[in-house]
Every structure is written in structure tokens, then in C-alpha cells.
């Protein structure tokens, strides 16, 4: 008798997990009914017929989906609508889009209408009554804070900036249980102990939960001139002007992610069309102050109130 098999998760003691054995005093052994052990009791099975069929509940495809939708806050509903519209917008077969819209109509008319409008298709009518559900707070991410462990934080570095600020930022992020990834114009090292794990060429905003802009303390007057135009000169422009960095910042902002920065970071925000006064944008002179606020924002996943919503 081996103590293994499906769903076996117990941490068994002893040296012999089988019987009979002479190494562990005969243990394990079969216990009897006198100590509450399970006892097999033969029972006659009534005559019956076996059929290949599914339970009635198997045909209910929409109650759980409607419960989920009804439990979301307005901003989460807006996010769901945009996600559906984005994914179905990449589908080139109209019949597939219409079939999915029909499914959405059986979940919620507002959800279906908003997605259909985004796709430029007619809004179908529901083919069955909408399920009567009671919203559950457990299905919403808003209204609570969450651990930040394991989050990825991109630190876009300015070669003309001070490595001390980047080093402090990296240490604070590690101390919070998160993963810092340094992003520079090229690979290599920013300093002896600061490897650049990403470059402007390889980094994408989607891999970061938050973005930090480690700007130089005193940007040059021509900081918006491209780095290539500097012919290799050390300049504060590298952070602000490279179009790949501008795209990274703009995408992180549109995805409602927290963005922080110090030094000349405001120039990078301006180049990306982001106002430093917007929600979830933290700009200060000291990296520590920025990171503390960004960590607090990360506890809510995203900056949900950054954009207005059109659903209730």
C-alpha cells in the first residue's frame, strides 16, 4: 500500500511509506472501525439506464458572465468594453464578430451596444432572458489595495543623469519586493553595479507595471534636440527626445499606469503629451519621494480615475 496517487499532498512522517515493512514498526497499517476509520458497506445498486447527456445547467452560458459584468465598477466596465472592441477589431471575419455580439447581447445590452458601436456593426437583440443576478464585491478590483510583490518597474535612465538616483530607486524597488528593470539608449552598464537590462529598442511599456523617468538634474536648454543630432555628445536629450521613449511614456499613460520621475523627467512627459499634474503622475526632485508615491499607486493596480467613463 503506497501513500501516493491523485491529490496526495500530505507530508507523511516515517521512513517506509508502504506495508508490510520491517523498518518503521509496521507503519502505516490499516486502522479499524473502532477508531473511526472508513468502512466499506456493500449496497445494492438499483436498476437504471445509462445515457449520454449533459445536465440542464450545462446549457447556461450567460449567468456567470452577467454576474461578472454586473459586479464591475463603471471604469472596469469601460475597460471591458474597450478590450472586447480591441480584440474583435482584429478579427477580419464579420460572421465571427456578429456571433460574439449575439453572445454579448445575452449578457448585457449596454455591453453589446458599446462594442457593436466600436465595431461599426448593428446591435443584435438578446435571444434569451437576461439572468437575474446579485453583484458580488469579490469580482471587482476597485476599492481595495493589493500587494506589490513581483511588480515590474521600468526605470528609463538618462546617460547624463546621476547614477546615484538610479541606484537609490533600484534599491527601494527591490526592498519593496518588486523587480526594477533599467532601460537605456543601448545595452551595457550605466555604472559598475547598474546593468541596463533593456534598451530603447527592446523595451515595451506593456512589460512594466509602472514607469520611472530618471532625468538629469539640470537639463540643457537644447534638451529637445535629438540625441543623434548631438553626434554622440553626452546630453540630457537622450531621455526626452528618443521617439521610442516618447511612445513608451504615452502608452503607459493611456494604459492608466503610474508614472514617476525626477530631474528633467518633466521634459519627457511634455514630449509625450502628458501633463505632470494628471492623476497618477508623480514628479519630484528626490527619487525616494517619487518611488514611495508610485508604490502606493501600484497597490491599486492602475490609476483608474485618470479617464472619464461613458457607462454606469
C-alpha positions as CSV (number, residue, x, y, z in Angstrom):
1,X,0.0,0.0,0.0
2,X,1.7,3.2,-1.2
3,X,0.7,6.6,0.1
4,X,0.6,8.3,-3.3
5,X,-1.9,8.8,-6.0
6,X,-4.2,11.6,-7.2
7,X,-4.3,14.7,-5.0
8,X,-1.8,13.3,-2.5
9,X,-0.4,16.3,-0.7
10,X,0.2,15.1,2.9
11,X,3.7,15.4,4.3
12,X,4.0,11.9,5.7
13,X,6.4,11.0,8.5
14,X,8.4,7.9,8.9
15,X,10.9,6.1,6.6
16,X,8.6,3.5,4.9
17,X,5.5,4.7,3.1
18,X,4.3,1.2,2.3
19,X,3.3,-2.0,4.0
20,X,4.3,-4.6,5.0
21,X,7.6,-3.3,6.2
22,X,10.2,-4.0,8.9
23,X,11.8,-0.6,9.0
24,X,9.0,1.6,10.6
25,X,7.4,-0.7,13.2
26,X,4.8,-1.9,10.6
27,X,3.5,1.6,10.0
28,X,1.5,2.5,8.1
29,X,-1.1,0.0,8.9
30,X,-4.9,-0.3,8.3
31,X,-7.0,1.1,11.1
32,X,-10.3,-0.4,12.1
33,X,-13.8,0.9,12.6
34,X,-13.2,1.2,16.3
35,X,-11.1,4.4,15.7
36,X,-13.4,5.9,13.2
37,X,-11.8,4.5,10.0
38,X,-13.8,4.4,6.8
39,X,-15.6,1.1,6.4
40,X,-16.8,-0.3,3.1
41,X,-20.5,-1.2,3.3
42,X,-21.9,-3.1,0.3
43,X,-25.0,-1.6,-1.2
44,X,-27.2,-2.9,-4.0
45,X,-27.4,-0.5,-7.0
46,X,-30.9,-0.1,-8.3
47,X,-31.6,-1.0,-11.9
48,X,-31.1,2.1,-14.1
49,X,-30.3,3.2,-17.7
50,X,-27.1,4.9,-18.7
51,X,-27.5,7.9,-21.1
52,X,-25.0,10.2,-22.9
53,X,-26.4,13.6,-21.9
54,X,-25.5,16.8,-20.2
55,X,-27.1,18.4,-17.1
56,X,-29.5,21.2,-17.6
57,X,-27.0,23.7,-16.1
58,X,-24.6,22.9,-18.9
59,X,-26.8,24.9,-21.2
60,X,-26.5,28.1,-19.1
61,X,-23.7,30.0,-20.8
62,X,-24.5,33.5,-19.6
63,X,-25.4,33.7,-15.9
64,X,-21.8,33.7,-14.7
65,X,-20.8,36.2,-17.4
66,X,-23.6,38.5,-16.4
67,X,-22.7,38.2,-12.8
68,X,-19.2,39.2,-13.5
69,X,-20.3,42.2,-15.7
70,X,-22.9,43.4,-13.1
71,X,-20.3,43.3,-10.3
72,X,-17.8,45.6,-12.1
73,X,-17.5,49.3,-11.3
74,X,-18.1,51.8,-14.2
75,X,-14.4,52.1,-15.0
76,X,-13.9,48.3,-15.1
77,X,-16.9,48.1,-17.4
78,X,-15.3,50.7,-19.7
79,X,-12.1,48.7,-19.7
80,X,-14.0,45.5,-20.6
81,X,-15.8,47.3,-23.5
82,X,-12.5,48.6,-24.9
83,X,-10.9,45.2,-24.5
84,X,-13.7,43.4,-26.4
85,X,-13.7,46.1,-29.1
86,X,-10.0,45.9,-29.5
87,X,-9.8,42.1,-29.8
88,X,-12.8,41.8,-32.1
89,X,-11.5,44.6,-34.1
90,X,-8.6,42.4,-35.0
91,X,-10.9,39.7,-36.4
92,X,-11.5,40.0,-40.1
93,X,-14.5,37.7,-40.4
94,X,-17.7,39.6,-39.9
95,X,-19.7,36.5,-39.1
96,X,-17.4,35.8,-36.1
97,X,-17.9,39.4,-34.9
98,X,-21.7,39.1,-35.2
99,X,-21.7,35.7,-33.4
100,X,-19.8,37.2,-30.5
101,X,-22.1,40.3,-30.4
102,X,-25.0,37.9,-30.1
103,X,-23.4,36.3,-27.1
104,X,-22.8,39.8,-25.6
105,X,-26.5,40.7,-26.1
106,X,-27.4,37.8,-23.9
107,X,-25.0,39.1,-21.2
108,X,-25.9,42.8,-21.1
109,X,-27.5,45.2,-23.7
110,X,-25.1,48.1,-22.8
111,X,-22.0,45.9,-23.2
112,X,-23.3,44.7,-26.5
113,X,-24.3,48.1,-27.8
114,X,-21.0,49.8,-26.9
115,X,-18.9,47.0,-28.5
116,X,-21.1,47.0,-31.6
117,X,-20.8,50.7,-32.0
118,X,-17.0,50.4,-31.7
119,X,-17.0,47.8,-34.5
120,X,-19.5,49.7,-36.7
121,X,-22.0,46.8,-36.7
122,X,-25.7,46.5,-35.9
123,X,-26.7,45.8,-32.3
124,X,-28.5,42.4,-32.1
125,X,-31.4,41.6,-29.8
126,X,-31.0,39.1,-26.9
127,X,-32.2,35.6,-27.8
128,X,-32.9,34.6,-24.2
129,X,-34.0,36.4,-21.0
130,X,-31.2,38.2,-19.1
131,X,-30.2,36.3,-15.9
132,X,-31.3,37.8,-12.6
133,X,-28.0,38.2,-10.6
134,X,-26.8,39.9,-7.4
135,X,-23.5,41.8,-7.9
136,X,-20.5,40.5,-5.8
137,X,-17.9,42.8,-4.5
138,X,-15.4,40.0,-4.7
139,X,-15.4,40.2,-8.5
140,X,-14.2,43.9,-8.6
141,X,-10.6,45.0,-8.2
142,X,-11.5,48.5,-7.1
143,X,-12.0,49.7,-3.6
144,X,-9.1,47.7,-2.2
145,X,-5.4,47.7,-2.2
146,X,-3.2,44.8,-3.3
147,X,0.4,43.5,-2.6
148,X,3.0,45.0,-4.9
149,X,5.3,41.9,-4.7
150,X,6.6,40.9,-8.1
151,X,5.6,44.0,-10.0
152,X,8.0,45.1,-12.8
153,X,9.1,48.7,-12.7
154,X,10.9,50.2,-15.7
155,X,13.5,52.8,-14.9
156,X,14.3,54.9,-18.1
157,X,17.7,56.3,-17.5
158,X,19.3,59.4,-18.8
159,X,23.0,58.9,-19.6
160,X,23.7,62.4,-18.5
161,X,21.9,61.9,-15.2
162,X,23.3,61.0,-11.8
163,X,23.7,57.2,-11.2
164,X,23.1,57.8,-7.5
165,X,19.4,58.5,-8.1
166,X,19.0,55.4,-10.2
167,X,20.9,53.3,-7.7
168,X,18.6,54.5,-4.9
169,X,15.5,53.9,-7.0
170,X,16.6,50.4,-7.8
171,X,17.4,49.6,-4.1
172,X,14.0,50.9,-2.9
173,X,12.1,48.9,-5.6
174,X,14.0,45.7,-4.6
175,X,13.3,46.4,-0.9
176,X,9.6,46.5,-1.7
177,X,9.7,43.1,-3.3
178,X,9.4,44.3,-6.8
179,X,11.7,43.9,-9.9
180,X,13.5,47.0,-11.3
181,X,14.5,46.9,-15.0
182,X,16.9,49.6,-16.2
183,X,16.2,50.9,-19.7
184,X,18.9,52.9,-21.5
185,X,19.6,54.1,-25.1
186,X,21.8,51.0,-25.5
187,X,22.7,47.9,-23.5
188,X,25.8,47.6,-21.3
189,X,26.3,49.3,-17.9
190,X,25.1,52.6,-16.5
191,X,27.7,52.2,-13.7
192,X,29.8,49.4,-12.3
193,X,26.8,48.0,-10.4
194,X,24.0,49.2,-12.6
195,X,23.4,46.9,-15.7
196,X,21.0,48.1,-18.4
197,X,18.6,45.1,-18.8
198,X,16.6,46.8,-21.6
199,X,17.3,49.3,-24.4
200,X,15.1,51.8,-26.1
201,X,14.9,49.3,-28.9
202,X,13.8,46.3,-26.9
203,X,11.7,47.8,-24.1
204,X,7.9,48.0,-24.4
205,X,5.5,49.6,-22.0
206,X,3.4,46.5,-21.7
207,X,6.0,44.7,-19.7
208,X,6.1,47.3,-16.9
209,X,3.5,47.8,-14.2
210,X,4.9,51.3,-13.6
211,X,7.4,53.6,-15.3
212,X,10.1,55.8,-13.7
213,X,11.9,58.5,-15.6
214,X,15.4,59.1,-14.1
215,X,16.2,62.5,-15.6
216,X,19.3,64.6,-15.3
217,X,19.3,67.2,-12.5
218,X,20.0,70.1,-14.9
219,X,18.6,69.7,-18.4
220,X,20.4,71.6,-21.2
221,X,18.5,74.4,-23.0
222,X,18.5,72.3,-26.2
223,X,17.2,69.2,-24.4
224,X,14.6,68.6,-27.0
225,X,17.2,68.2,-29.8
226,X,17.5,64.6,-30.8
227,X,20.4,62.5,-29.4
228,X,21.6,61.6,-32.9
229,X,21.9,65.2,-33.8
230,X,24.3,65.7,-30.9
231,X,26.7,63.4,-32.8
232,X,27.3,61.3,-29.7
233,X,27.7,64.1,-27.2
234,X,26.6,63.4,-23.7
235,X,23.3,65.3,-23.4
236,X,20.2,65.3,-21.4
237,X,18.3,64.9,-24.7
238,X,18.5,61.1,-24.7
239,X,15.7,60.7,-22.3
240,X,13.3,63.3,-23.7
241,X,13.6,63.1,-27.4
242,X,14.0,59.5,-28.5
243,X,10.7,58.6,-30.1
244,X,10.8,55.1,-28.6
245,X,10.8,56.6,-25.1
246,X,8.0,59.1,-26.0
247,X,5.9,56.1,-27.3
248,X,6.7,54.2,-24.1
249,X,5.6,57.0,-21.8
250,X,2.5,57.7,-23.9
251,X,1.4,54.1,-23.9
252,X,1.9,53.7,-20.2
253,X,-0.2,56.8,-19.6
254,X,-3.0,55.6,-21.9
255,X,-3.0,52.2,-20.0
256,X,-3.5,54.1,-16.8
257,X,-0.2,53.1,-15.3
258,X,1.6,55.1,-12.6
259,X,4.5,57.2,-14.0
260,X,7.1,58.9,-11.8
261,X,10.2,60.9,-12.5
262,X,12.7,63.4,-11.2
263,X,15.2,65.8,-12.6
264,X,14.4,66.6,-16.2
265,X,11.6,64.0,-16.3
266,X,9.0,66.7,-17.0
267,X,10.5,67.3,-20.4
268,X,10.0,63.7,-21.3
269,X,6.4,63.9,-20.1
270,X,5.8,67.0,-22.1
271,X,7.2,65.4,-25.2
272,X,4.7,62.5,-24.8
273,X,1.8,64.9,-24.3
274,X,1.4,64.1,-20.6
275,X,0.7,66.8,-18.0
276,X,2.7,66.4,-14.8
277,X,-0.5,67.4,-12.9
278,X,-2.5,64.4,-14.3
279,X,-3.7,61.7,-11.9
280,X,-1.0,59.1,-11.2
281,X,1.9,61.3,-12.4
282,X,4.5,61.8,-9.6
283,X,7.3,64.3,-10.2
284,X,9.7,65.5,-7.6
285,X,13.4,66.2,-7.1
286,X,14.2,63.3,-4.9
287,X,13.8,59.7,-6.2
288,X,12.8,58.4,-2.8
289,X,9.8,60.6,-2.6
290,X,8.7,59.6,-6.1
291,X,9.1,55.9,-5.5
292,X,7.1,55.9,-2.3
293,X,4.2,57.5,-4.0
294,X,4.4,55.2,-7.0
295,X,4.4,52.1,-4.8
296,X,1.3,53.4,-3.1
297,X,-0.3,53.8,-6.5
298,X,0.7,50.3,-7.5
299,X,-1.3,48.9,-4.7
300,X,-4.4,49.8,-6.7
301,X,-3.0,48.2,-9.9
302,X,-3.8,51.1,-12.2
303,X,-4.8,54.8,-11.9
304,X,-8.4,54.0,-12.6
305,X,-9.7,57.6,-12.3
306,X,-7.4,59.0,-14.9
307,X,-10.0,58.9,-17.7
308,X,-13.7,59.6,-17.7
309,X,-16.1,56.7,-18.4
310,X,-19.2,56.5,-20.5
311,X,-21.0,53.6,-18.8
312,X,-22.6,53.3,-15.4
